[in-house]
């Protein structure tokens, strides 16, 4: 199932929390070789996890992490603005209706359905909170994933070539794409809305994210 959890609520989901940060360490350090900080418990966290982000998490039947990503408003500190403006021509992306999405992570062995469910969760966040776009940094391996799922970003800038390429992109929150993501994920409209409403209730107006 999809869960939408703010950082300050993670302690209420201990197994989900710990397996998420361990899976992040396994993906970003071990499999991809990124220079990320991993603590003595084998968990990967960075300074943006301390900013009370909103996590979209696929929870397995046993309560463990299947996949996740996190959202932060671009009016606060973000990875794109703090570290990747060389990919945007020096322009910072700051707007209350644009949030940054980072740390797209899959547990080892997670199937394509989990990727699709996470993208669906990202769409629900955007539509539910009346956002216009999500912005994010991604590497070359993700291009095929986004294309396969049917929600590709508009690329703002790229550095490097081949597998070493890193890009910044914007995902437009087009309601017409929601049906595509529902189909890819194999999740009904009613169930997806239930998961979102369980976390936030019925969102009738733009809601500011806690920072």
Buried (B, 14 or more C-beta within 10 A) or exposed (E): BBBBBBBEBBEEBEEBBBBBBBBBBBBBBEEEEEEBEBEEEBBBBBEBBEBBBBBBBBBBEEEBBBBBBBBBBBBBBBBBBEEBBEBBEEEEBBEBBBBBBBBBBBBEEBEBBBBBBBBBBBBBBBBBBBBEBBBBBBBBEBBEBBEEBBBBBEEBBBEEEEEEBBBBBBBBBEEEBBEBBBEBBEBEEEEBEEBBEEBBEEBEEEEEBEE
